[in-house]
Amino acid sequence: LELKHDRVYSIFSRMVLEAIGNLCVVGGDAAHILPMHFARGSVSHICINFPEPPHHSGDDAAESKLHLLTADFFRHMHRVL
């Protein structure tokens, strides 16, 4: 899963050019895509890079409502693994 369309294109192109057959590239917000489009037990590994947007205010206590690692998302990950 990748949120940015240019990265989806880049990953997909590389997958095709290098004939990688065990990879699926899906574009979209993982918080919405994972619970709606992945069956129980259909995923063997989940790797998360940069799950939260950076804090721009300089205040480490600032909470973003956009962060990915919520209790619901952990439940969705557990279901698909």
N, C-alpha and C positions, 0 to 999 in steps of 0.2 A: 504494500500500500504506500502510495506516495501522494502527497497533497499538491505538489507543484507540477503542472503539466509539462514543463520543459524537462524536468527530471524523469517523468514517466516516459517521454519520448526517448531520452538518452538511454535509460535502462533497457527499454524495449529494443531499441536499435542494436545495442551491444549484445543483448540476449540472442537476437536473430543472427547477427554477423558471426558470433562465436558458437552458434548451434548449441545453445544451452537448453536442454529439454526439460529440466526439472524446476522451472521458475515460472511463476505467473505474476504479471505486473498489473496492478489495479490502481487507477487514479481516483483520488477522492479523500474525504476526511475519514480517517480510521474509526473515529467514534461513531460514525453513521454507517459506514460500509461493513465493518466487521459483524455487528449483530444482525444485519439484514441479509447478507449475501454469502456467509460462510457456514457450512453445516457443522454440526457437533462432531468433534474429533477429526476434522478435515485438515488441520494444520499441525505440522510436526515441530516447528520452531517459530518463535516470535522474537525479533530483535527490534528494539526501539532506539532510534537516534533522535536526540533533541526533541523530547516529548512536550516541552513547554516553550512558549514564546519568551524571548529574552525580556528582562525587566528594563524598560527604558527610563523609568523615573529615577533610578539610582537608589530607590528604597527597597532593600531586600525583603521587607515585610509585605510589599505590594503583592496582592493575589490577582492572578489573571483568571478570568472566567473561561479562557480558551484552552486551559491546560488539558492534556489528554489523560493523564494517569489518575482517574477517579475510581471510586469503588465500583461503579457500574461497568467501567471499561475493564477492570480486572476480572469481573464476573464473566464478561463477554469473552475475554481471552481464555479463561479457564474452560469455558464451554467448547470452544473450537479446538483446543489442544487435545 
